[in-house]
Amino acid sequence: MKKNIELSESLEDYLEVILDLERENKVARAKDIAQKLGIQPGSVTGGLKSLVEKDLINYEPYSYITLTAEGAKIAKAVTRRHRVLKDFLLKVLQLDERTAEAAACRMEHAVDEASVERLVDFVEYLFDCPRAGGAWIQAFVDYTRTGKKNWEKCAACLDDCRERHQESRTA
């Protein structure tokens, strides 16, 4: 049984990029990893050696790079955390694309899987619950723009919610 592998943020980023390159090209190359990470090609070698030592990638100098089964598992988990966080930042908090992407990149390394699952549940609930949804998110956006509560809108929202609730009970 494998023990839990400790990875730095940098090594998680390598795995995420290698997975992305494998999906695009079936394999990754050191120069492509460097380009996607925005680092010098010579800087990639140390990270690759570390990932080989942890049995997370298949790599020989000057050859293609692929993920091992365990490396792919970790890379998919990191990629999923990134996607979930970015979606939350975009769809719920209504951040712009660039800000959401940058924040998700930083957050993906710190959040555990249980928290990600709870966040997924929350977002699903938010969009499914008759008390929330798009109107609720728009109210949040309006609130963040003005910094003020609009009690008239709150009352109208509650009335609408009660009406939808009554309709769902009689349907």
Rosetta blueprint (number, residue, H / E / L):
1 M L
2 K L
3 K L
4 N L
5 I L
6 E L
7 L L
8 S L
9 E H
10 S H
11 L H
12 E H
13 D H
14 Y H
15 L H
16 E H
17 V H
18 I H
19 L H
20 D H
21 L H
22 E H
23 R H
24 E H
25 N H
26 K L
27 V L
28 A E
29 R L
30 A H
31 K H
32 D H
33 I H
34 A H
35 Q H
36 K H
37 L H
38 G L
39 I L
40 Q L
41 P H
42 G H
43 S H
44 V H
45 T H
46 G H
47 G H
48 L H
49 K H
50 S H
51 L H
52 V H
53 E H
54 K L
55 D L
56 L L
57 I E
58 N E
59 Y L
60 E L
61 P L
62 Y L
63 S L
64 Y L
65 I E
66 T E
67 L E
68 T L
69 A H
70 E H
71 G H
72 A H
73 K H
74 I H
75 A H
76 K H
77 A H
78 V H
79 T H
80 R H
81 R H
82 H H
83 R H
84 V H
85 L H
86 K H
87 D H
88 F H
89 L H
90 L H
91 K H
92 V H
93 L L
94 Q L
95 L L
96 D L
97 E H
98 R H
99 T H
100 A H
101 E H
102 A H
103 A H
104 A H
105 C H
106 R H
107 M H
108 E L
109 H L
110 A L
111 V L
112 D L
113 E H
114 A H
115 S H
116 V H
117 E H
118 R H
119 L H
120 V H
121 D H
122 F H
123 V H
124 E H
125 Y H
126 L H
127 F H
128 D H
129 C L
130 P L
131 R L
132 A L
133 G H
134 G H
135 A H
136 W H
137 I H
138 Q H
139 A H
140 F H
141 V H
142 D H
143 Y H
144 T H
145 R H
146 T H
147 G L
148 K L
149 K L
150 N L
151 W H
152 E H
153 K H
154 C H
155 A H
156 A H
157 C H
158 L H
159 D H
160 D H
161 C H
162 R H
163 E H
164 R H
165 H H
166 Q H
167 E H
168 S H
169 R H
170 T H
171 A L
